[in-house]
């Protein structure tokens, strides 16, 4: 069995990824495939933390743009991430992966409260930990929550699994001549305004020298390949 290149990773999944082609809600076929991919990476012996968005259920920023109070809409978005976290936990445990959900907003009946030392202990004991509820504060995205949790659990890399197979100088869907970066610096990402993650998350990673690996979630086995250190996607360092 190939040894993992990374011993501990933080995987960031967008909520939209769970919706598949239907666009909203949770697609059970898609979530089973994601769980299988995570289980394959887990089988390598890598310790995995996961932060998941809630955009497939509710987008706080979109609601606030239409006049809803920003703080209220952000809290609603945080609750959406908890729904996704429970769905992913169910799929992972059905795939044979022991999983714990920790939330930044207390909801004792369905998940543990986020406690850093307990999260690290779960990882050391071979459990996948899903962090729901974002940072627990409005005005912060789940990208920022992912960067924060990655540093708190001492992850070696923040893996952003998206619809695109890496980072491009412009939108590869709209522009066929878009150029892909295999490696790019934090400052280049910030100066070019590339939408890898939000700027707060990238700045946080830059300040703490946490590499970001962006790759496609659509290709089965990519999470395992990334954990094994194969050259896929784009690396921000």
Backbone torsions as a table, in degrees:
resi	resn	phi	psi	omega
1	UNK	NA	132.6	-178.8
2	UNK	-71.9	131.9	179.7
3	UNK	-71.0	143.5	177.7
4	UNK	-69.4	142.3	177.4
5	UNK	-71.0	-38.0	177.5
6	UNK	-106.2	134.5	178.0
7	UNK	-82.5	-33.5	-179.2
8	UNK	-142.2	128.4	-177.6
9	UNK	-127.9	157.3	169.4
10	UNK	-116.8	119.3	-178.6
11	UNK	-100.6	124.3	177.4
12	UNK	-104.2	120.9	177.7
13	UNK	-113.8	140.2	175.7
14	UNK	-82.3	150.3	176.8
15	UNK	-62.3	-36.0	-179.6
16	UNK	-59.6	-28.0	179.7
17	UNK	-60.7	-32.8	-178.5
18	UNK	-74.7	-19.8	-176.9
19	UNK	-79.6	-22.9	-176.2
20	UNK	63.1	-146.9	-176.0
21	UNK	-75.5	-14.4	-178.4
22	UNK	-73.8	-16.2	172.8
23	UNK	87.8	-38.4	179.4
24	UNK	-133.4	165.2	179.3
25	UNK	75.7	-164.4	-177.6
26	UNK	-118.9	119.7	178.2
27	UNK	-89.1	114.5	-173.9
28	UNK	-63.6	-33.9	178.4
29	UNK	-65.0	-44.2	-179.2
30	UNK	-64.9	-44.6	-176.5
31	UNK	-67.7	-32.3	175.5
32	UNK	-65.9	-38.4	178.8
33	UNK	-67.3	-41.7	177.5
34	UNK	-61.9	-43.7	179.3
35	UNK	-61.4	-40.0	178.0
36	UNK	-63.6	-42.4	179.4
37	UNK	-64.1	-41.4	177.9
38	UNK	-65.6	-41.1	179.6
39	UNK	-62.1	-37.4	178.1
40	UNK	-64.7	-40.7	178.1
41	UNK	-68.7	-39.6	178.9
42	UNK	-60.4	-37.4	-179.1
43	UNK	-64.4	-20.4	176.8
44	UNK	-71.4	-19.3	-177.2
45	UNK	102.4	10.0	-179.7
46	UNK	-82.2	142.7	176.8
47	UNK	-88.1	128.8	-170.0
48	UNK	-123.8	124.4	167.3
49	UNK	-108.1	146.3	-177.6
50	UNK	-131.3	134.1	169.2
51	UNK	-117.8	131.4	-176.8
52	UNK	-124.0	141.3	179.6
53	UNK	-80.2	-176.8	-179.2
54	UNK	-130.6	14.7	-173.8
55	UNK	-62.7	-19.7	177.7
56	UNK	-74.3	-16.8	-178.4
57	UNK	-111.0	-47.7	-177.8
58	UNK	-157.6	132.9	177.3
59	UNK	-111.8	111.4	-178.3
60	UNK	-60.7	-41.6	-177.8
61	UNK	-63.9	-42.2	-179.8
62	UNK	-64.0	-41.0	-179.4
63	UNK	-67.4	-39.8	-179.8
64	UNK	-68.0	-31.0	177.5
65	UNK	-65.7	-23.1	179.7
66	UNK	-97.2	12.6	171.9
67	UNK	109.1	-7.7	178.3
68	UNK	-73.0	147.4	177.2
69	UNK	-56.5	129.5	-173.1
70	UNK	-61.3	-44.7	-178.4
71	UNK	-62.6	-45.4	179.8
72	UNK	-61.8	-44.5	-178.4
73	UNK	-67.1	-34.5	177.4
74	UNK	-66.7	-39.5	176.9
75	UNK	-63.3	-38.5	176.9
76	UNK	-62.9	-40.0	176.6
77	UNK	-63.1	-37.4	178.0
78	UNK	-63.8	-38.9	177.5
79	UNK	-65.1	-35.5	177.1
80	UNK	-62.0	-37.2	178.7
81	UNK	-66.0	-30.0	178.9
82	UNK	-70.5	-37.3	175.6
83	UNK	-60.7	-46.4	178.8
84	UNK	-63.5	-38.1	-179.6
85	UNK	-62.4	-42.8	179.6
86	UNK	-67.0	-38.4	178.1
87	UNK	-64.2	-42.1	179.9
88	UNK	-69.6	-37.7	176.8
89	UNK	-58.7	-45.0	179.7
90	UNK	-60.2	-45.6	-178.9
91	UNK	-65.6	-39.7	180.0
92	UNK	-66.7	-42.7	-178.7
93	UNK	-68.6	-31.8	174.3
94	UNK	-68.0	-24.4	177.2
95	UNK	-89.1	6.3	175.8
96	UNK	85.5	19.0	-178.6
97	UNK	-107.9	117.1	178.0
98	UNK	-65.1	130.3	-170.6
99	UNK	-137.3	144.0	173.0
100	UNK	-125.6	142.6	172.7
101	UNK	-107.7	129.4	172.6
102	UNK	-119.8	135.7	-178.6
103	UNK	-119.2	146.4	178.4
104	UNK	-77.0	-18.1	175.2
105	UNK	-109.5	126.0	-174.4
106	UNK	-63.0	127.0	172.7
107	UNK	-150.3	74.6	-166.4
108	UNK	-57.8	-28.2	-176.7
109	UNK	-71.0	-22.9	-174.7
110	UNK	-119.8	-16.7	-176.8
111	UNK	-157.2	160.2	175.4
112	UNK	-76.6	152.7	170.3
113	UNK	-70.9	151.9	178.6
114	UNK	-71.1	117.2	174.1
115	UNK	-130.9	118.1	-172.1
116	UNK	-55.0	-49.9	-175.8
117	UNK	-65.4	-35.9	178.0
118	UNK	-68.5	-38.5	178.0
119	UNK	-60.7	-45.4	179.5
120	UNK	-63.5	-38.4	179.1
121	UNK	-64.8	-40.5	176.1
122	UNK	-59.2	-44.6	-179.8
123	UNK	-61.4	-44.1	179.9
124	UNK	-63.4	-29.3	179.6
125	UNK	-87.1	5.0	175.3
126	UNK	85.9	28.1	176.4
127	UNK	-107.8	143.1	171.7
128	UNK	-80.5	134.1	-179.9
129	UNK	-113.3	123.8	176.8
130	UNK	-102.6	125.4	-178.5
131	UNK	-99.9	110.2	179.2
132	UNK	-101.1	167.7	174.7
133	UNK	81.5	14.9	179.3
134	UNK	58.1	-137.4	176.5
135	UNK	-88.0	-9.7	-174.5
136	UNK	89.7	-0.6	-178.6
137	UNK	-123.9	141.3	174.6
138	UNK	-68.0	165.8	177.7
139	UNK	75.8	2.8	176.1
140	UNK	-117.7	137.7	-179.3
141	UNK	-85.2	170.7	175.9
142	UNK	-72.4	-19.7	172.3
143	UNK	-62.4	-46.8	178.6
144	UNK	-64.5	-39.7	176.8
145	UNK	-59.8	-40.3	-179.8
146	UNK	-64.4	-44.6	178.7
147	UNK	-62.8	-42.3	-179.6
148	UNK	-64.0	-49.3	-179.4
149	UNK	-65.4	-36.7	179.0
150	UNK	-59.0	-42.4	-179.5
151	UNK	-74.2	-34.8	-179.7
152	UNK	-66.7	-35.5	-179.4
153	UNK	-92.8	5.5	179.8
154	UNK	60.8	42.0	175.7
155	UNK	-68.2	149.9	-179.8
156	UNK	-85.4	-18.8	-178.2
157	UNK	-156.2	148.3	172.2
158	UNK	-104.1	115.8	-178.1
159	UNK	-101.1	120.5	179.6
160	UNK	-105.1	105.7	179.6
161	UNK	-92.1	119.6	-172.9
162	UNK	-128.9	-169.6	177.5
163	UNK	-81.7	-16.7	-174.8
164	UNK	-106.6	151.0	-174.3
165	UNK	-85.7	22.3	179.0
166	UNK	155.7	-163.2	-178.5
167	UNK	-107.2	129.4	-179.2
168	UNK	-118.6	160.4	179.4
169	UNK	-73.3	-16.8	173.4
170	UNK	-155.4	174.9	-174.6
171	UNK	-63.7	113.0	-177.4
172	UNK	-68.6	-19.8	178.5
173	UNK	-72.4	-41.7	-178.1
174	UNK	-88.0	-27.1	-174.3
175	UNK	-122.1	102.3	-179.5
176	UNK	-61.7	-22.4	-178.8
177	UNK	-90.0	11.5	-179.8
178	UNK	-61.5	139.8	-177.7
179	UNK	-102.4	131.3	-179.5
180	UNK	-90.6	139.0	175.6
181	UNK	-97.1	127.2	173.3
182	UNK	-78.5	-40.7	175.3
183	UNK	-137.1	144.2	179.6
184	UNK	-151.8	149.0	-179.1
185	UNK	-84.0	159.1	177.0
186	UNK	-56.3	-44.9	-176.6
187	UNK	-63.1	-38.6	177.0
188	UNK	-62.1	-40.9	178.7
189	UNK	-62.0	-44.8	-178.6
190	UNK	-68.1	-45.6	-177.4
191	UNK	-66.6	-35.9	-179.9
192	UNK	-83.2	-11.7	-178.1
193	UNK	66.2	34.9	-178.8
194	UNK	-73.3	136.2	-174.3
195	UNK	-88.6	60.0	175.9
196	UNK	-74.4	-58.1	174.1
197	UNK	-141.4	174.5	178.9
198	UNK	-70.5	159.7	-170.4
199	UNK	-62.9	-33.3	178.3
200	UNK	-62.7	-43.8	-179.2
201	UNK	-64.6	-43.6	179.9
202	UNK	-64.5	-42.7	178.8
203	UNK	-61.6	-41.3	179.3
204	UNK	-62.3	-43.5	178.7
205	UNK	-66.0	-39.3	179.7
206	UNK	-64.0	-45.8	-178.8
207	UNK	-62.0	-29.2	-176.2
208	UNK	-111.1	12.1	175.6
209	UNK	53.2	43.0	177.2
210	UNK	-99.4	114.7	-179.7
211	UNK	-67.5	147.5	177.1
212	UNK	-115.6	126.1	177.2
213	UNK	-112.6	118.2	-178.8
214	UNK	-108.6	128.4	-179.0
215	UNK	-151.7	172.3	-177.1
216	UNK	-83.0	133.0	175.3
217	UNK	-83.5	-18.0	-174.4
218	UNK	-68.4	-25.6	-179.3
219	UNK	-87.3	116.5	-178.5
220	UNK	-60.8	134.5	178.7
221	UNK	93.3	-3.4	-176.8
222	UNK	-67.0	-33.9	-180.0
223	UNK	-64.7	-41.8	177.8
224	UNK	-65.1	-42.9	179.3
225	UNK	-61.4	-42.9	179.7
226	UNK	-63.8	-43.5	-179.6
227	UNK	-65.4	-30.7	-179.8
228	UNK	-81.6	-5.8	177.1
229	UNK	88.2	12.8	177.2
230	UNK	-69.0	153.7	-177.5
231	UNK	-80.9	97.2	173.7
232	UNK	-133.5	156.9	175.9
233	UNK	64.4	-149.9	-177.9
234	UNK	-130.4	140.8	-178.8
235	UNK	-110.0	125.9	173.5
236	UNK	-99.9	124.2	-175.2
237	UNK	-147.7	NA	NA
